[in-house]
Every structure is written in C-alpha cells, then in structure tokens.
C-alpha cells in the first residue's frame, strides 16, 4: 500500500464466503480460499458427489464434523 490507498490485490481480489447451517460453528478462516472451492465444499458437506469438472478442494474447516 502506498499513500493510504489499497491496491487491486489488497482489497478487490479478496473473497469472503459465509456458510450457515446446523452443526457449523462460527469461525474465520485465515488462508487462501478460491471461488472454485464453494461447490465441492457444499457437495462434501451434503455427502454427495461434486459437480463434474469441479476444480476446487473442500474446505476442511466446513466439512469436518
């Protein structure tokens, strides 16, 4: 950051996700998470196959029970 202005990478490329459901404890995950992880995470949480061609990885913080 320079001149108190955030750069494109600093602010605009950050993703924020929220997962709400029974058995999910509130938490903040401080690591890289990509949008392609959402579908496979939801699939793993529901115990079903991920969509064909999915490229993400399930967020263990969400699917661990």
C-alpha positions in Angstrom: 0.0 0.0 0.0 1.1 3.5 -0.8 -0.4 6.8 0.1 -3.1 5.1 2.2 -4.7 3.6 -0.9 -5.3 -0.1 -1.2 -4.1 -1.7 -4.4 -6.3 -4.0 -6.5 -4.6 -7.1 -5.0 -5.0 -5.8 -1.4 -8.8 -5.3 -1.5 -10.6 -6.2 -4.7 -9.2 -9.8 -5.0 -10.2 -11.0 -1.6 -13.1 -13.4 -1.3 -15.5 -13.6 1.6 -17.7 -16.6 2.0 -20.3 -17.5 4.5 -21.5 -21.0 5.3 -24.6 -21.3 7.6 -26.2 -24.5 8.7 -26.9 -26.8 11.5 -23.7 -28.1 13.1 -21.5 -25.3 11.7 -19.6 -23.3 14.3 -18.9 -19.7 13.7 -15.3 -19.2 12.6 -12.9 -17.2 10.4 -10.6 -18.9 8.1 -7.3 -17.1 7.5 -5.9 -18.8 4.4 -6.3 -18.7 0.7 -9.8 -19.9 -0.4 -10.9 -19.7 -4.0 -14.4 -19.5 -5.5 -14.0 -22.9 -7.1 -13.9 -24.4 -3.6 -17.5 -23.5 -2.9 -19.3 -26.2 -4.9 -17.0 -29.0 -3.8 -17.3 -27.9 -0.2 -21.1 -27.9 -0.3 -21.1 -31.3 -2.0 -18.8 -32.7 0.6 -20.9 -31.2 3.4 -24.0 -32.8 2.0 -22.3 -36.1 1.3 -22.9 -36.1 -2.4 -20.6 -36.2 -5.5 -19.2 -32.9 -6.5 -20.2 -31.4 -9.9 -18.4 -33.0 -12.9 -15.4 -30.9 -13.9 -15.1 -29.2 -10.5 -11.6 -28.0 -9.8 -11.8 -26.9 -6.2 -11.0 -28.6 -2.9 -13.4 -28.9 0.0 -12.8 -26.5 2.9 -11.9 -28.9 5.8 -13.0 -26.3 8.3 -16.5 -26.5 6.9 -16.8 -30.3 6.2 -15.1 -31.6 9.3 -17.8 -32.9 11.7 
